[in-house]
Amino acid sequence: MMEAGGSIESANADSTSVPPTEQRISRCLLFLWTILIACPIRYWPIDDTIDNTWVFALNYAAAHGLAIGRDVIWTTGPLGYLAFPMDLGHNLAQALAFQGAVWAILIAVFLDLFFRAGRALENLAYFSIFFSFSAPFYWFNFMGLENLLLAGALVLLVLARKSGSLGRYVAALTLMGLIPLIKLTGAMLAAGSLLGFLTDYAWRNRNQGATWTKELKLYTALAIGIPLSVAAAGCWLFLPSLDALMLYGKGSLEVVKGYSAAMSYAGDLIEFGGVVEVLIGIGAFLFVRNRPHRSTAWFLIALLAIPLLISIKHGFARQVGHVVNFLGFAGLSLALMALLLPLAGRRSIVTFMVSLNFAVLSLEYGFTKVGVIPTLEEFAGIRGTRMAVGALPFDKLHASLRASTDYAPDARVEPEIRSIIGDSAVASLSLVYSGAAMEGLNLQLYPVVQRYSAYTPYLDQLNADWIRTQGPRYLLFDGYAIDGRHPWAETPAMWLQVYRWYNTRLRGTRSLLLERRSVPRFERLEIITRMMVDTGAGFTVPASQSPVFWSLRCGYSPIGALQNLLLRVPRVTMEVETQNGDNQTSRAVPAVLSNAVPGNAPTGNLAGLATFLDTGASFQPLPQRVHFGGPGLSSYRSSCDLEYLAAAPGS
């Protein structure tokens, strides 16, 4: 392998007309800019937004001794709350200590890059520019610390490939082992890069015979052993049992598996043009006027191809606002390429045009989707630095977060409901319930901490089992569902257990209060009829003096399976028609409809739900016609298994 300092870039640096003193100053300034962009210091106040609610829930869980896997399920790992801390329990102090340690590690990585790795000043300058354009990747949706660790690991892998340094390779693997402790999907990006690194290593050294075999075995053994050992050690320290670890892995993969269909959201088609434009720019940067360094270009493709594809899927599965994931990782990719590729001479025009084009795209998207000031602050490294400065002194930070708490009075629990609940245990089925901390409620968390994300049968059943076995005395619900879904059909297994175990206690102006029964309404469901139906034509739920439930099992069509793998499955709508004209169209999550949905289901408003769960209300035996439509209908099989079920009375 080539040693650091022996590249064409270093030769260009030696012959540059920039005086040595100015070079050193420039390196120091670029290094400072880079470590400011890489500052991982984050903390958040409580507010009444949807995403802030899962952040609150995971912080609340950590502050109350609940464990990932055993008690709660999300895509974040046992250290996830340290990436987005709130001022609950000791979370803030623990998180700032952890984030400070991560920053120290990243500073060490960039010290090595800027002052020991032999990279030319021009390469470092373009690295810093492209790295600044990747900054939104480290701030998206309260997360980002795991992506900073990934960036540090990839820098080390690039330097290890250039210099043959085993120490840098081991350091990169160690950082990769930390990522699944924060977020499992971040580990998928790291694994894709590592696979590409090993593939390039095997191909490049294939003619070395026995030496190659021995070294490849060593590199492969380290690639498997070190990340797994680090992750296992972290899980041993921070998870209560092996079962919790297994449930964390399975639950996270279930969330990932269902996301492309349940959370899909189309955006502006022109953004796909931006992806093509970025990929063309990357291709030009790698290959145009670069014949002497084709092996380096192919290494970079091997290293970055899988993560780039994953970032496209992540950015466009739920397109609105999420495209930043692709642009951010593309910026990081270009930064890594700038470290290894020649940039001057006959390549200078290519470098300039790719840089200019990506800068325009990044600024345009950031200004329109994120905001001018936040975008400029992230690119300049100001946002993280300001938060780092704001963390000191610590007492002042506590006061600042309390003052920044933003929870609208009309979003809080009504006084009459609050007085009934008192100190009793309560859980919230609402999209937003972070105000529970302000209300002083004895809040209980179900496993998938926001219902809308329980979009596979397995996840829905986890919450259903919790309601059945651990459900608190009271439940709160405000009647809202994400993306125009029907609340009951959104998580039918969970709502079935709510129907079995809870009665309406009080319907307020904003919330419905449910109280647990001493015995369930019924013991089980029994199958009445089973048949095959055409989902487009629909089916009729018969009238009955008691609720008739139905379940529908529809697998993906071939095109749907491909859509789910590569990008997103378009939305499916469910229209329910009744004889009295009370029709309702909502978005459906077909996967969870394999769990029982009540025929003659209540409307999504609080009045309908309150009546349905009121023991004194009379049941209206009106037949319903259910059929499906929407752009995603062709993504599923046209013929599906339908079951009608009835409740077997309890003892």
C-alpha positions in Angstrom: 0.0 0.0 0.0 1.0 3.6 -0.6 2.3 5.4 2.5 0.9 8.8 3.6 2.7 11.7 2.0 3.6 9.8 -1.2 0.6 10.8 -3.2 0.3 13.2 -6.1 -1.7 15.6 -3.8 1.2 15.8 -1.4 3.6 16.5 -4.2 1.4 19.3 -5.4 1.4 20.7 -1.8 5.2 20.7 -1.8 5.4 22.7 -5.0 2.7 25.2 -4.0 3.6 28.9 -3.9 1.9 29.3 -0.5 4.5 30.1 2.1 4.9 27.4 4.9 3.7 29.8 7.6 0.5 30.7 5.7 0.0 27.0 5.0 0.1 26.2 8.7 -2.3 29.0 9.5 -4.7 27.8 6.8 -4.6 24.3 8.1 -5.3 25.5 11.6 -8.3 27.6 10.4 -9.7 24.8 8.3 -9.2 22.4 11.3 -11.1 24.8 13.6 -13.9 25.2 11.1 -14.2 21.4 10.8 -14.3 20.6 14.5 -16.9 23.3 15.0 -19.1 21.7 12.4 -18.5 18.4 14.1 -19.6 19.7 17.5 -22.1 17.1 18.8 -23.5 19.2 21.7 -27.3 19.0 21.6 -30.2 19.5 24.1 -33.8 20.3 23.7 -36.7 21.9 25.6 -40.1 20.3 25.7 -42.7 21.5 23.2 -46.0 20.3 21.7 -44.8 18.9 18.4 -45.1 15.3 17.2 -41.4 14.5 16.9 -40.6 16.3 20.2 -43.0 13.7 21.8 -40.9 10.6 21.0 -37.8 12.6 22.1 -39.6 13.3 25.4 -40.8 9.7 25.7 -37.3 8.3 25.4 -35.9 10.8 27.8 -38.7 10.1 30.2 -38.1 6.4 29.9 -34.4 6.8 30.6 -35.1 9.1 33.6 -37.5 6.5 35.1 -35.4 3.4 34.6 -37.1 2.0 31.6 -34.9 0.0 29.3 -34.8 -0.1 25.5 -36.0 -3.6 24.3 -37.4 -4.7 27.6 -39.8 -1.7 28.2 -39.7 0.5 25.1 -39.1 0.0 21.4 -37.7 2.6 18.9 -34.9 2.7 16.4 -32.6 4.3 19.0 -30.4 2.1 21.1 -29.7 2.2 24.9 -27.5 5.3 24.5 -29.9 7.0 22.1 -31.3 9.5 24.6 -27.8 10.9 25.1 -28.0 12.2 21.5 -31.1 14.3 22.2 -31.3 15.0 25.9 -34.0 16.9 27.8 -33.9 18.2 31.3 -35.4 15.1 32.9 -33.8 13.2 35.7 -30.0 13.1 35.2 -30.3 12.9 31.5 -28.8 16.3 30.7 -25.6 15.9 32.7 -25.1 12.4 31.4 -25.6 13.5 27.8 -23.3 16.5 28.0 -20.5 14.3 29.4 -21.1 11.7 26.7 -21.3 14.3 23.9 -18.2 16.0 25.2 -16.3 12.7 25.0 -17.5 12.1 21.4 -16.4 15.6 20.5 -12.9 14.8 22.0 -12.7 11.7 19.9 -13.7 13.5 16.7 -11.2 16.3 17.4 -8.5 13.6 17.7 -9.6 12.1 14.3 -9.4 15.5 12.6 -6.1 16.3 14.3 -4.8 13.2 12.6 -6.3 14.2 9.3 -5.1 17.8 9.2 -1.6 17.4 10.8 -0.4 13.8 10.5 -2.0 12.2 7.4 0.0 14.1 4.8 -3.0 15.5 3.0 -2.4 18.5 0.8 -3.8 21.9 1.8 -6.0 22.1 -1.2 -7.5 18.7 -0.5 -8.2 19.7 3.1 -9.8 22.9 2.0 -12.2 21.1 -0.3 -12.8 18.5 2.4 -13.8 21.2 4.8 -16.1 22.9 2.3 -17.9 19.7 1.4 -18.0 18.7 5.1 -19.8 21.9 5.8 -22.4 21.1 3.3 -23.0 17.8 5.1 -23.8 19.6 8.3 -27.6 19.2 8.2 -27.0 15.4 8.2 -25.8 15.9 11.8 -28.9 17.8 12.9 -31.9 16.1 11.2 -34.9 15.4 13.4 -33.1 15.6 16.8 -30.6 13.0 15.8 -27.1 13.3 14.2 -24.6 12.3 16.8 -24.5 8.8 15.3 -23.8 10.3 11.9 -20.9 12.3 13.3 -19.4 9.0 14.6 -20.0 7.6 11.1 -18.2 10.5 9.5 -15.2 10.1 11.9 -15.1 6.3 11.1 -15.2 6.9 7.3 -12.4 9.5 7.5 -10.3 6.9 9.4 -11.1 4.2 6.8 -10.1 6.5 3.9 -6.8 7.3 5.7 -6.3 3.6 6.5 -6.7 2.7 2.8 -4.2 5.4 1.7 -1.5 4.7 4.3 -2.1 1.1 5.1 -2.4 2.0 8.8 -3.9 -0.8 10.8 -4.2 1.5 13.8 -6.6 3.8 11.9 -8.5 0.8 10.7 -9.0 -0.5 14.3 -10.0 3.0 15.4 -12.6 3.2 12.7 -14.1 -0.2 13.6 -14.3 0.9 17.3 -16.3 4.0 16.3 -18.6 1.8 14.2 -19.2 -0.4 17.2 -20.6 2.6 19.1 -23.1 3.6 16.5 -25.7 0.8 17.1 -25.8 1.8 20.8 -27.3 5.1 19.5 -29.2 4.1 16.4 -29.5 0.8 14.7 -30.1 2.3 11.2 -26.9 4.3 11.5 -25.1 0.9 12.0 -26.6 -0.2 8.6 -24.7 2.7 6.9 -21.5 1.8 8.7 -21.9 -1.9 7.8 -22.4 -1.0 4.1 -19.2 1.1 4.1 -17.2 -1.6 5.8 -18.4 -4.2 3.3 -17.2 -1.9 0.5 -13.8 -1.3 2.2 -13.2 -5.1 2.5 -14.4 -5.7 -1.1 -11.9 -3.2 -2.4 -9.1 -4.6 -0.2 -9.7 -8.1 -1.4 -9.8 -7.0 -5.1 -6.8 -4.7 -5.0 -4.5 -7.3 -3.3 -5.8 -10.4 -5.1 -2.5 -11.2 -6.7 -0.5 -11.4 -3.5 -1.1 -15.1 -2.9 -0.8 -16.4 0.6 0.1 -13.0 2.0 -3.2 -11.6 0.7 -5.1 -14.5 2.2 -3.6 -14.0 5.6 -4.1 -10.2 5.6 -7.7 -10.5 4.3 -8.5 -12.9 7.0 -7.1 -10.5 9.6 -8.9 -7.5 8.2 -12.2 -9.5 8.0 -11.8 -10.9 11.5 -11.2 -7.4 12.9 -14.2 -6.0 10.9 -16.4 -8.6 12.5 -14.9 -8.8 16.0 -14.2 -5.2 17.0 -17.6 -3.6 16.2 -19.5 -6.6 17.6 -17.3 -6.6 20.8 -17.8 -2.8 21.3 -21.6 -3.1 20.7 -21.8 -6.2 22.9 -19.9 -4.5 25.7 -22.2 -1.5 25.5 -25.3 -3.6 25.5 -24.0 -5.6 28.5 -23.5 -2.4 30.4 -26.7 -0.6 29.4 -29.3 -3.3 28.7 -30.8 -5.4 31.4 -30.7 -8.8 29.6 -30.0 -10.7 26.4 -33.8 -10.7 25.8 -33.8 -6.9 25.9 -31.0 -6.9 23.3 -32.9 -9.3 21.0 -36.1 -7.3 21.4 -34.3 -4.0 20.6 -32.9 -5.6 17.4 -36.2 -7.1 16.3 -38.3 -4.1 17.2 -35.9 -1.7 15.4 -35.9 -3.9 12.3 -39.7 -4.0 12.4 -39.9 -0.2 12.4 -37.5 -0.1 9.5 -39.4 -2.8 7.6 -42.8 -1.0 7.8 -41.6 2.5 7.3 -41.6 2.6 3.5 -45.3 1.7 3.3 -46.8 3.2 6.5 -45.0 6.5 6.5 -44.6 7.1 2.8 -45.2 10.7 1.7 -44.6 12.1 -1.8 -43.0 15.4 -2.4 -41.8 17.6 -5.2 -40.8 15.6 -8.2 -38.0 18.1 -9.0 -36.1 16.8 -6.0 -35.5 13.5 -7.8 -33.9 15.7 -10.5 -31.6 17.0 -7.8 -30.6 13.4 -6.9 -29.7 12.7 -10.5 -27.7 16.0 -10.7 -25.8 15.1 -7.5 -25.0 11.6 -8.7 -23.8 12.9 -12.0 -21.6 15.4 -10.2 -20.2 12.6 -8.0 -19.5 10.5 -11.1 -17.7 13.4 -12.8 -15.7 14.1 -9.6 -14.6 10.5 -9.6 -13.8 9.8 -13.2 -13.4 12.9 -15.4 -9.8 13.6 -16.2 -8.8 11.1 -13.5 -7.5 8.1 -15.5 -4.3 7.7 -13.3 -6.3 7.3 -10.1 -9.2 5.0 -11.3 -8.4 2.4 -8.5 -9.0 5.2 -6.0 -12.2 6.1 -7.6 -13.5 2.5 -7.6 -12.5 2.3 -3.9 -14.6 5.3 -3.1 -17.5 3.8 -5.0 -17.2 0.6 -3.0 -17.0 2.5 0.2 -19.9 4.8 -0.4 -22.3 3.1 -2.8 -24.4 1.2 -0.3 -24.8 4.1 2.2 -25.7 6.5 -0.7 -28.4 4.1 -1.8 -29.7 3.8 1.7 -29.7 7.6 2.1 -31.7 8.0 -1.1 -34.3 5.6 0.3 -34.3 7.4 3.7 -34.6 10.7 2.0 -37.5 9.9 -0.3 -39.5 7.3 1.6 -41.1 10.2 3.4 -40.0 12.8 1.1 -41.1 16.1 2.6 -38.2 17.4 4.7 -36.3 14.1 4.7 -34.3 14.7 1.5 -31.7 16.4 3.7 -30.5 12.9 4.6 -29.4 12.3 1.0 -27.9 15.7 0.5 -26.1 15.5 3.8 -24.5 12.1 3.1 -23.7 13.2 -0.4 -21.8 16.1 1.0 -19.9 13.8 3.3 -19.2 11.5 0.4 -17.7 14.4 -1.7 -15.6 15.5 1.3 -14.1 12.0 1.6 -13.5 12.0 -2.2 -11.7 15.3 -1.9 -9.2 13.7 0.5 -8.0 11.2 -2.0 -8.5 12.5 -5.5 -6.3 15.0 -7.3 -7.9 18.4 -7.4 -5.5 20.8 -9.1 -4.1 21.1 -12.6 -6.3 19.7 -15.4 -8.7 18.6 -12.7 -9.3 22.0 -11.3 -12.2 22.9 -13.5 -13.9 19.6 -12.6 -13.4 20.3 -8.9 -14.7 23.8 -9.2 -17.8 22.9 -11.2 -18.8 20.0 -9.0 -18.3 22.2 -5.9 -20.3 25.1 -7.3 -23.2 22.8 -8.4 -23.4 21.0 -5.1 -23.2 24.3 -3.2 -26.1 25.8 -5.1 -28.2 22.7 -4.5 -27.4 22.5 -0.8 -28.0 26.2 -0.2 -31.2 26.2 -2.2 -32.6 23.2 -0.4 -31.4 24.4 3.0 -32.8 27.9 2.6 -36.3 26.7 1.4 -36.7 23.7 3.7 -34.7 24.4 6.8 -34.4 28.2 6.8 -31.8 30.7 5.9 -30.4 31.3 9.3 -30.3 27.7 10.6 -28.7 26.5 7.3 -26.0 29.1 7.5 -25.4 28.5 11.1 -25.0 24.7 10.5 -22.7 25.2 7.5 -20.6 27.7 9.5 -20.4 25.5 12.6 -22.1 28.1 14.7 -25.2 26.2 15.8 -23.4 23.4 17.7 -20.8 25.9 19.1 -23.5 28.2 20.4 -25.2 25.2 22.2 -21.8 24.2 23.6 -21.3 27.7 25.0 -24.9 27.8 26.2 -24.3 24.6 28.3 -22.1 26.5 30.7 -22.7 27.2 33.4 -24.9 24.2 34.0 -27.4 26.0 36.3 -28.0 28.6 33.6 -28.8 25.8 31.1 -31.5 24.4 33.4 -33.1 27.8 33.6 -32.8 28.4 29.8 -34.5 25.1 29.0 -37.3 25.7 31.4 -37.8 29.2 29.8 -37.8 27.6 26.3 -40.5 25.1 27.1 -43.3 25.8 24.7 -46.6 24.0 25.3 -49.8 25.8 24.3 -52.4 26.1 27.1 -55.1 24.7 24.8 -53.0 21.5 24.3 -52.9 20.7 27.9 -55.3 18.3 29.7 -58.6 19.9 30.8 -58.8 20.7 34.5 -61.8 18.5 35.1 -60.0 15.5 33.5 -56.8 16.3 35.5 -58.7 16.3 38.7 -60.2 12.9 38.0 -56.8 11.4 37.2 -55.1 12.7 40.3 -52.0 10.6 41.1 -53.4 7.5 39.3 -51.4 5.9 36.5 -52.3 7.1 33.0 -51.1 6.6 29.5 -51.7 8.8 26.4 -52.8 7.4 23.1 -52.5 10.9 21.5 -49.9 12.0 19.0 -48.5 14.6 21.4 -48.3 14.0 25.1 -45.0 15.6 26.2 -47.0 18.0 28.3 -47.5 15.2 30.8 -44.2 16.4 32.4 -45.8 19.9 32.9 -49.0 18.4 34.2 -47.2 16.2 36.8 -49.1 13.1 35.6 -48.1 9.6 36.7 -47.3 8.8 33.0 -46.9 5.2 31.8 -45.3 4.4 28.5 -46.4 1.5 26.2 -43.6 -0.2 24.2 -43.8 1.6 20.9 -43.9 5.1 22.5 -45.9 6.7 19.7 -48.7 4.7 18.3 -48.3 5.8 14.7 -45.0 4.0 14.5 -46.5 0.6 15.5 -47.2 0.0 11.9 -46.5 -3.7 11.6 -48.6 -6.5 13.2 -45.7 -7.4 15.6 -45.3 -3.8 16.8 -49.1 -3.3 17.1 -49.3 -6.5 19.1 -46.6 -5.4 21.5 -48.7 -2.4 22.5 -51.8 -4.5 22.6 -50.2 -7.0 25.0 -49.1 -4.1 27.2 -52.7 -2.7 27.3 -54.0 -6.2 28.2 -51.4 -7.0 30.9 -50.1 -3.6 32.2 -52.7 -1.1 31.1 -53.0 1.8 33.7 -56.2 2.9 35.3 -56.7 5.7 32.8 -56.0 6.4 29.2 -56.1 9.7 27.4 -56.8 10.4 23.7 -57.3 13.6 21.7 -58.8 12.0 18.6 -56.0 12.9 16.2 -54.0 10.6 13.9 -51.1 11.2 11.6 -51.4 11.5 7.8 -55.2 11.3 7.8 -55.4 7.8 9.2 -58.4 6.4 11.0 -57.3 6.2 14.7 -58.8 2.7 15.3 -57.5 1.1 12.0 -54.1 2.7 12.6 -53.3 0.2 15.4 -56.2 -2.2 15.5 -54.7 -4.8 17.9 -54.0 -2.1 20.5 -57.5 -0.5 20.1 -59.1 -4.0 20.4 -57.6 -4.3 23.8 -58.7 -0.8 24.7 -62.2 -1.8 23.7 -62.0 -5.0 25.8 -60.6 -3.3 28.9 -61.8 0.4 29.0 -64.9 2.4 29.3 -65.5 6.1 28.6 -65.2 8.0 31.8 -65.4 11.6 30.5 -65.4 13.4 27.2 -63.8 16.8 27.5 -63.5 19.5 24.9 -60.1 18.3 23.8 -59.6 14.8 25.3 -61.3 11.6 26.0 -60.7 10.0 29.3 -61.0 6.2 29.5 -61.1 4.1 32.7 -60.1 0.5 33.1 -62.8 -2.1 33.7 -62.5 -4.8 36.4 -63.2 -7.5 33.8 -62.9 -7.4 30.0 -65.9 -6.9 27.7 -65.3 -10.3 26.1 -62.7 -13.1 26.3 -61.7 -13.7 22.7 -62.7 -13.3 19.1 -64.1 -16.3 17.2 -64.0 -16.6 13.4 -67.4 -16.5 11.7 -66.5 -16.5 8.0 -63.3 -16.7 5.9 -63.2 -15.8 2.2 -61.1 -14.2 -0.5 -62.0 -10.7 -1.6 -61.0 -8.2 -4.2 -59.8 -5.2 -2.2 -60.7 -2.7 -5.0 -64.3 -4.0 -5.1 -64.4 -4.1 -1.3 -66.6 -6.0 1.0 -69.7 -5.5 3.2 -69.6 -5.9 7.0 -73.0 -7.4 8.0 -75.3 -5.7 10.5 -75.3 -7.3 13.9 -76.5 -6.6 17.4 -72.9 -6.7 18.6 -69.8 -5.6 16.9 -68.5 -7.7 14.0 -64.7 -7.5 13.5 -62.8 -8.1 10.3 -59.2 -8.7 9.4 -57.6 -8.5 6.0 -54.3 -10.1 4.9 -52.8 -8.7 1.7 -49.2 -9.3 0.7 -47.2 -7.1 -1.7 -47.5 -7.5 -5.4 -44.2 -7.9 -7.3 -44.1 -4.2 -8.0 -45.0 -3.4 -4.4 -42.2 -5.6 -3.0 -39.7 -3.7 -5.3 -41.1 -0.3 -4.2 -40.8 -1.3 -0.6 -37.2 -2.4 -1.0 -35.9 0.5 -3.1 -38.0 3.6 -2.2 -41.5 3.8 -0.9 -45.0 2.3 -1.3 -47.6 4.9 -2.2 -50.5 5.5 0.1 -53.6 3.4 0.3 -57.0 4.8 1.2 -59.8 3.0 3.0 -63.4 4.2 2.4 -66.1 3.1 4.8 -69.7 3.7 3.6 -72.8 3.3 5.8 -76.5 3.4 5.0 -77.0 6.6 6.9 -74.4 8.4 4.7 -71.8 8.7 7.4 -69.0 7.9 5.1 -65.3 8.3 5.9 -62.1 8.1 3.8 -58.8 7.7 5.6 -55.3 6.5 4.9 -54.8 2.8 5.6 -51.8 0.9 6.7 -52.5 -2.5 5.1 -50.0 -4.5 7.1 -51.8 -3.9 10.4 -55.2 -4.7 9.0 -54.4 -8.4 9.6 -55.3 -7.6 13.2 -59.0 -7.3 13.9 -60.8 -4.1 13.0 -64.3 -3.5 14.3 -67.1 -3.4 11.7 -69.5 -0.5 12.4 -66.3 1.1 13.7 -66.5 4.5 15.4 -65.8 7.6 13.5 -62.4 9.2 14.2 -63.9 12.0 16.3 -64.1 12.0 20.0 -67.9 11.8 20.1 -67.9 8.6 18.1 -65.2 7.0 20.1 -66.8 8.0 23.4 -70.1 6.5 22.3 -68.5 3.2 21.1 -66.7 2.8 24.5 -69.7 3.8 26.6 -71.2 0.8 28.3 -74.6 2.6 28.5 -74.8 3.5 24.8 -76.9 1.4 22.4 -75.1 -0.2 19.5 -76.3 0.7 16.0 -76.3 -2.4 13.8 -75.7 -0.7 10.5 -73.9 -2.6 7.7 -70.8 -1.1 6.4 -69.2 -1.2 2.9 -65.4 -1.1 3.0 -63.2 -0.7 -0.1 -59.7 0.4 -0.8 -58.2 2.8 -3.3 -55.4 5.3 -3.7 -52.1 5.2 -5.8 -50.7 2.4 -3.7 -53.5 -0.2 -4.3 -51.5 -1.8 -7.1 -48.6 -2.4 -4.8 -50.7 -5.1 -3.1 -52.2 -8.3 -4.3 -55.7 -7.8 -5.7 -57.1 -10.9 -3.9 -56.8 -11.0 -0.1 -57.9 -13.1 2.8 -60.8 -11.7 4.7 -62.1 -13.0 8.0 -65.2 -11.9 10.0 -64.9 -12.4 13.7 -67.3 -12.0 16.6 -66.7 -11.5 20.3 -67.1 -14.5 22.6 -68.7 -13.3 25.8 -66.8 -13.3 29.1 -67.6 -15.3 32.2 
